[in-house]
Amino acid sequence: MDETLPPRKRPRGIYLLPNLFTTAALFAGFYAVLSATQNRFEAAALAIFAAMVLDGFDGRIARITHTQTDFGAEYDSLSDMVAFGVAPALVAYHWALGELGKIGWLAAFVYTAAAALRLARFNTQVGIADKRYFQGLASPSAAAIIASGIWTASDLGVDGSDVSWLAAFLTAGAGLLMVSNFRYQSFKQLNLQGRVPFLLAVGVMLGFAVVFVYPPLVLFLLALTYAISGPAWTLMVIRQNRAKRRHDMP
């Protein structure tokens, strides 16, 4: 009598809830591009920020509900490529970079290609790299620089053609930071479910208050500060290592 078990069937279907948030983030990136083609740049910037919020939810929901799958991880990467790789570059191009001709589309392409390389490198380092740090600027943070910059300029009535060179520098610079070897804090070690000191809760409340004073400019300054923190921290570590070597020399 053959007692071998029948081959186990592969599960069909996908988990709806986390992928629903991923789809929403993908739509937000798509909507940002459509808004930019209609010269609605403030709406485009807000759509990119909406994609960031939604992207932050899908992974956490998958972990909380134990619905993490390889499909979900791949789908999330494709959504990130659209929302944080293609959309910011095209929004920046329609807003300001188009005035520069070939230099403009080159800056936009540098950003898009860098986002693709950044996501590919991140996917190959899952489970290997130190979760406390990102190698290179994360694509949502790079997108925040462009989106908040355009939002601030639009709110102040600044036309993209007047700051096209600055926009090209920020766009290409954000792209190069994504593929750099600078280390950035990931803040994944923060325990949001545990107890925290009362002063920390007060600090978070004050932080929200500061952001709401003038959201576009505050978010732009925060994004720039985080982008600069990687090179600054790397230079500080290099100086400390050099000082230590000099101190250890006989």
Backbone torsions as a table, in degrees:
resi	resn	phi	psi	omega
1	MET	NA	128.9	-177.9
2	ASP	-83.6	112.0	-176.9
3	GLU	-101.7	12.7	179.1
4	THR	-65.9	140.4	-178.9
5	LEU	-76.7	146.1	177.4
6	PRO	-66.7	151.8	179.7
7	PRO	-59.7	137.9	-178.2
8	ARG	-72.5	131.1	-179.5
9	LYS	-75.5	139.2	176.7
10	ARG	-73.5	135.9	-179.5
11	PRO	-64.4	138.3	179.3
12	ARG	-104.6	157.5	178.5
13	GLY	89.9	173.3	-179.6
14	ILE	-131.3	160.1	176.2
15	TYR	-77.4	129.4	-171.4
16	LEU	-76.5	-47.5	-167.9
17	LEU	-60.0	-56.2	-179.4
18	PRO	-64.1	-37.2	180.0
19	ASN	-71.4	-21.5	175.5
20	LEU	-66.9	-41.6	176.8
21	PHE	-67.6	-37.5	177.3
22	THR	-63.3	-42.2	177.9
23	THR	-63.6	-39.5	178.7
24	ALA	-64.1	-39.9	176.7
25	ALA	-64.5	-40.2	177.0
26	LEU	-61.6	-43.2	178.7
27	PHE	-64.1	-38.2	179.5
28	ALA	-62.1	-40.9	176.2
29	GLY	-65.2	-41.1	177.2
30	PHE	-63.0	-41.6	179.9
31	TYR	-66.1	-33.7	178.3
32	ALA	-61.8	-41.6	178.9
33	VAL	-65.4	-44.9	178.9
34	LEU	-60.7	-41.1	179.9
35	SER	-64.4	-38.8	180.0
36	ALA	-65.2	-37.5	178.8
37	THR	-66.3	-19.4	178.2
38	GLN	-101.9	13.3	179.3
39	ASN	62.1	27.5	175.2
40	ARG	-102.8	73.4	-169.1
41	PHE	-75.1	-32.3	177.1
42	GLU	-65.5	-41.4	176.5
43	ALA	-63.8	-37.9	178.7
44	ALA	-63.7	-43.2	179.0
45	ALA	-64.0	-42.4	179.0
46	LEU	-65.0	-34.3	178.0
47	ALA	-65.2	-37.6	177.9
48	ILE	-65.7	-40.4	176.9
49	PHE	-66.3	-36.3	175.9
50	ALA	-62.3	-38.8	177.6
51	ALA	-62.9	-36.5	178.1
52	MET	-63.4	-44.3	179.4
53	VAL	-62.8	-46.7	-179.7
54	LEU	-64.8	-37.4	178.7
55	ASP	-65.7	-31.2	177.9
56	GLY	-72.0	-21.2	-177.8
57	PHE	-86.2	-37.7	-169.5
58	ASP	-62.0	-44.7	-179.6
59	GLY	-66.4	-40.7	179.5
60	ARG	-66.0	-39.7	178.5
61	ILE	-65.6	-38.8	178.6
62	ALA	-63.3	-39.5	179.3
63	ARG	-71.0	-39.9	-178.7
64	ILE	-66.8	-41.0	-177.7
65	THR	-91.4	3.2	179.8
66	HIS	55.9	45.9	179.7
67	THR	-119.7	32.3	178.5
68	GLN	-75.6	130.6	178.7
69	THR	-139.2	161.5	175.3
70	ASP	-64.1	-36.0	177.8
71	PHE	-60.7	-45.7	-179.7
72	GLY	-61.6	-39.6	179.7
73	ALA	-66.0	-42.3	179.3
74	GLU	-68.3	-41.1	179.1
75	TYR	-63.4	-39.0	178.9
76	ASP	-63.8	-39.7	178.8
77	SER	-65.3	-40.9	178.2
78	LEU	-65.7	-39.0	177.1
79	SER	-64.4	-41.8	178.1
80	ASP	-62.3	-36.9	-179.7
81	MET	-63.4	-39.1	178.9
82	VAL	-73.8	-49.4	-172.4
83	ALA	-73.5	-34.7	-173.9
84	PHE	-117.2	-4.0	178.4
85	GLY	-111.4	-54.7	-177.2
86	VAL	-83.0	-48.0	-174.1
87	ALA	-59.7	-50.7	-179.5
88	PRO	-60.4	-38.6	-179.4
89	ALA	-65.2	-43.7	-179.3
90	LEU	-70.9	-36.6	176.7
91	VAL	-63.6	-44.4	178.1
92	ALA	-64.2	-36.8	179.4
93	TYR	-65.5	-46.3	-179.7
94	HIS	-67.2	-31.3	-176.1
95	TRP	-78.6	-44.8	-172.5
96	ALA	-142.2	-36.6	-170.3
97	LEU	-69.0	-25.8	179.4
98	GLY	-60.9	-23.4	178.8
99	GLU	-69.5	-17.8	-175.2
100	LEU	-96.6	1.5	179.4
101	GLY	67.6	-129.5	-176.6
102	LYS	-64.1	-34.7	178.7
103	ILE	-63.5	-37.1	179.5
104	GLY	-65.3	-49.7	-179.5
105	TRP	-70.9	-25.3	175.6
106	LEU	-67.4	-42.5	177.6
107	ALA	-62.3	-41.0	178.5
108	ALA	-65.0	-39.5	-179.9
109	PHE	-69.3	-38.7	177.7
110	VAL	-57.3	-43.7	179.0
111	TYR	-63.8	-46.9	-177.8
112	THR	-63.7	-45.7	179.7
113	ALA	-64.6	-38.8	179.4
114	ALA	-65.3	-38.6	177.6
115	ALA	-63.0	-41.1	178.2
116	ALA	-63.6	-44.5	179.1
117	LEU	-65.4	-39.0	179.7
118	ARG	-62.9	-44.7	-179.9
119	LEU	-67.5	-38.9	178.7
120	ALA	-64.7	-42.1	178.8
121	ARG	-65.2	-40.6	179.3
122	PHE	-62.4	-43.1	-178.8
123	ASN	-64.6	-33.9	180.0
124	THR	-78.0	-13.3	-178.2
125	GLN	-105.0	5.2	179.2
126	VAL	-63.3	128.5	-179.2
127	GLY	85.1	-5.5	-179.1
128	ILE	-114.8	-46.3	-175.6
129	ALA	-73.6	157.3	176.8
130	ASP	-68.0	119.9	-175.5
131	LYS	-69.6	-13.4	-179.9
132	ARG	-75.0	-16.5	-175.5
133	TYR	-133.5	154.9	168.9
134	PHE	-104.1	138.5	171.6
135	GLN	-90.5	106.3	-173.1
136	GLY	88.4	157.1	-179.8
137	LEU	-66.3	131.0	179.1
138	ALA	-65.6	146.4	-176.4
139	SER	-61.0	-38.0	176.3
140	PRO	-62.8	-35.9	178.7
141	SER	-68.2	-38.7	176.4
142	ALA	-65.0	-41.1	178.2
143	ALA	-64.7	-32.5	179.7
144	ALA	-64.4	-34.8	178.5
145	ILE	-61.5	-48.5	-177.6
146	ILE	-69.0	-46.7	-176.5
147	ALA	-64.5	-45.9	-178.4
148	SER	-69.9	-33.2	176.9
149	GLY	-64.7	-45.0	178.2
150	ILE	-67.1	-39.2	178.1
151	TRP	-61.8	-45.1	179.6
152	THR	-62.9	-46.8	-179.4
153	ALA	-63.1	-41.9	179.5
154	SER	-64.7	-38.8	-179.8
155	ASP	-68.3	-31.2	179.3
156	LEU	-87.4	-2.7	179.8
157	GLY	79.1	21.0	179.3
158	VAL	-85.3	126.9	179.0
159	ASP	-80.2	142.5	-177.8
160	GLY	-60.3	-33.8	-179.0
161	SER	-64.9	-23.0	-179.7
162	ASP	-78.8	-19.8	-177.9
163	VAL	-128.1	33.3	-174.5
164	SER	-63.1	-39.7	-179.5
165	TRP	-68.6	-38.7	176.5
166	LEU	-64.7	-40.2	177.6
167	ALA	-63.1	-40.0	178.5
168	ALA	-64.5	-40.9	179.1
169	PHE	-63.6	-45.2	-179.9
170	LEU	-66.5	-40.5	-178.6
171	THR	-65.5	-51.8	179.5
172	ALA	-66.6	-38.5	179.6
173	GLY	-63.4	-42.4	177.0
174	ALA	-62.2	-38.5	178.1
175	GLY	-64.2	-44.1	-179.3
176	LEU	-66.8	-33.7	176.9
177	LEU	-66.1	-31.0	178.4
178	MET	-64.4	-34.3	-177.5
179	VAL	-100.9	10.4	178.1
180	SER	-79.4	173.4	175.9
181	ASN	-100.4	11.3	176.4
182	PHE	-65.2	143.2	-179.1
183	ARG	-99.1	134.8	179.6
184	TYR	-122.5	142.8	175.2
185	GLN	-62.9	131.9	179.0
186	SER	-92.1	-19.7	-178.5
187	PHE	61.0	17.6	179.1
188	LYS	-75.9	-14.2	179.9
189	GLN	-81.2	-6.7	178.8
190	LEU	-69.5	132.2	179.3
191	ASN	-98.5	100.2	-176.8
192	LEU	-80.9	-10.2	-178.0
193	GLN	-97.7	-15.0	-178.9
194	GLY	-89.0	179.8	178.3
195	ARG	-75.3	145.1	178.5
196	VAL	-130.3	155.8	177.6
197	PRO	-61.5	151.3	-178.0
198	PHE	-62.2	-37.4	-179.2
199	LEU	-64.8	-31.8	176.8
200	LEU	-65.8	-40.5	177.7
201	ALA	-63.1	-39.2	177.1
202	VAL	-64.9	-40.3	178.7
203	GLY	-62.7	-39.9	177.8
204	VAL	-64.2	-40.9	178.7
205	MET	-62.6	-44.0	178.4
206	LEU	-65.7	-34.8	177.8
207	GLY	-61.9	-44.1	176.6
208	PHE	-62.3	-38.3	-179.6
209	ALA	-63.9	-41.3	179.8
210	VAL	-64.5	-41.8	179.6
211	VAL	-61.0	-41.7	-175.4
212	PHE	-76.9	-8.6	174.2
213	VAL	-61.9	-47.2	177.2
214	TYR	-155.4	82.4	-170.8
215	PRO	-50.8	-49.3	-174.1
216	PRO	-61.6	-45.9	-177.6
217	LEU	-70.5	-41.5	-179.9
218	VAL	-63.7	-43.6	178.5
219	LEU	-64.4	-38.0	178.0
220	PHE	-63.3	-44.6	179.2
221	LEU	-66.4	-38.3	177.4
222	LEU	-64.5	-42.9	179.8
223	ALA	-64.5	-41.5	178.1
224	LEU	-65.6	-41.4	179.8
225	THR	-61.4	-43.5	178.8
226	TYR	-65.5	-38.7	179.2
227	ALA	-64.4	-37.6	-179.6
228	ILE	-76.5	-23.3	-176.2
229	SER	-61.7	-32.4	179.7
230	GLY	-63.4	-57.7	176.9
231	PRO	-60.6	-38.5	-178.6
232	ALA	-64.4	-43.5	-179.3
233	TRP	-68.1	-37.1	178.4
234	THR	-63.9	-44.3	178.1
235	LEU	-63.8	-37.6	178.5
236	MET	-64.1	-42.2	178.7
237	VAL	-65.3	-40.6	178.7
238	ILE	-61.9	-43.6	179.0
239	ARG	-64.6	-39.7	178.0
240	GLN	-64.5	-40.2	178.7
241	ASN	-66.3	-39.5	178.4
242	ARG	-65.4	-41.9	178.7
243	ALA	-64.7	-37.0	178.9
244	LYS	-67.4	-40.4	178.7
245	ARG	-65.0	-40.0	177.9
246	ARG	-64.8	-36.4	179.8
247	HIS	-70.1	-33.2	-178.5
248	ASP	-81.7	-14.9	-179.6
249	MET	-68.5	140.7	179.7
250	PRO	-69.7	NA	NA
